[in-house]
Amino acid sequence: MKNLSSLFSKLAIFVLLSMLISGCASRKKVLMLQDISEQSTSINNPGKASYHLQKGDNLYIKVYSVDEKTSKFFQSDFPNLMNPTYLFLNSYTIDEKGYINVSFIDKLKVEGLTVEEAKNNIQKALNEYFKECTVTVKLVNFQVSVLGEVNKPGTFTIDKEQINLFQALGLAGGPKDFSNLKKVILVRQTDAGSKAQVLDITNLAVLESEYFYLMPNDIIYVEPVKAKMAIYGSNTPYIVFSSITSALLLLSILL
């Protein structure tokens, strides 16, 4: 009986150690930026991503002026709620030839320009008709999708001029416990078609990547670790209990 008790104790310790080791390995897989030191670390990243406008993009354009008569030309009948619906209803779509048609401006080609460049061109064109006016231009259809092993997957409308990879993951509630942060797939639309890039966000080098800052319509997919299917495809507590019971039964037969 003493031998059986001793074997049971050793078996229990072995099972617990195995679970702890597995837990440590899993924890390492879900930690972001693992090689960062306790002290501050300087990273040279590419800076703001420069998105170039494409056909079908929607630009919200607002003209402000201290002159009341000038302001009336550009007033909208919609309430100034500044939510995504309002911005869309008051936006201008870039047509199939790459032009937008704004009041008092001949068709202006903006395809291929950045938002800032488009803003400067619109401002320059309006200055020919109005004095002391200021133009605000915003890309309405700036959306990113975050899918896979995150807490709140979905498509998010970005109300800022830029967003980075970690901010997008934050919008999606962050990675889950079984996310494989060494294999985060970024799908980006290019002139040649869709491009998929695998990113390791446990590595500091991701901060220097050209993919750190996101572009409109980017899709982020966080893969699960391979162990997830094995774990969730079965009843883990039952397997552990069953394994211990079977081992004890085997020991009782042998002794």
Stockholm file with secondary structure:
# STOCKHOLM 1.0

chainA/1-255         MKNLSSLFSKLAIFVLLSMLISGCASRKKVLMLQDISEQSTSINNPGKASYHLQKGDNLYIKVYSVDEKTSKFFQSDFPNLMNPTYLFLNSYTIDEKGYINVSFIDKLKVEGLTVEEAKNNIQKALNEYFKECTVTVKLVNFQVSVLGEVNKPGTFTIDKEQINLFQALGLAGGPKDFSNLKKVILVRQTDAGSKAQVLDITNLAVLESEYFYLMPNDIIYVEPVKAKMAIYGSNTPYIVFSSITSALLLLSILL
#=GR chainA/1-255 SS CHHHHHHHHHHHHHHHHHHHHHHHHHHHHTCSSTTCCSSCCCCCCCCSCCCCCCTTCEEEEEEEESSHHHHHHTCCSSCCCCSHHHHHHTEEECCTTSEECCTTSCCEECTTSCHHHHHHHHHHHHTTTCSSEEEEEEETTCEEEEEESBSSCEEEECCSSCCBHHHHHHHTTCBCTTEEEEEEEEEEEETTEEEEEEECTTSGGGGGSTTSBCCTTCEEEEEECHHHHHHHTSCHHHHHHHHHHHHHHHHHHHC
#=GC SS_cons         CHHHHHHHHHHHHHHHHHHHHHHHHHHHHTCSSTTCCSSCCCCCCCCSCCCCCCTTCEEEEEEEESSHHHHHHTCCSSCCCCSHHHHHHTEEECCTTSEECCTTSCCEECTTSCHHHHHHHHHHHHTTTCSSEEEEEEETTCEEEEEESBSSCEEEECCSSCCBHHHHHHHTTCBCTTEEEEEEEEEEEETTEEEEEEECTTSGGGGGSTTSBCCTTCEEEEEECHHHHHHHTSCHHHHHHHHHHHHHHHHHHHC
//
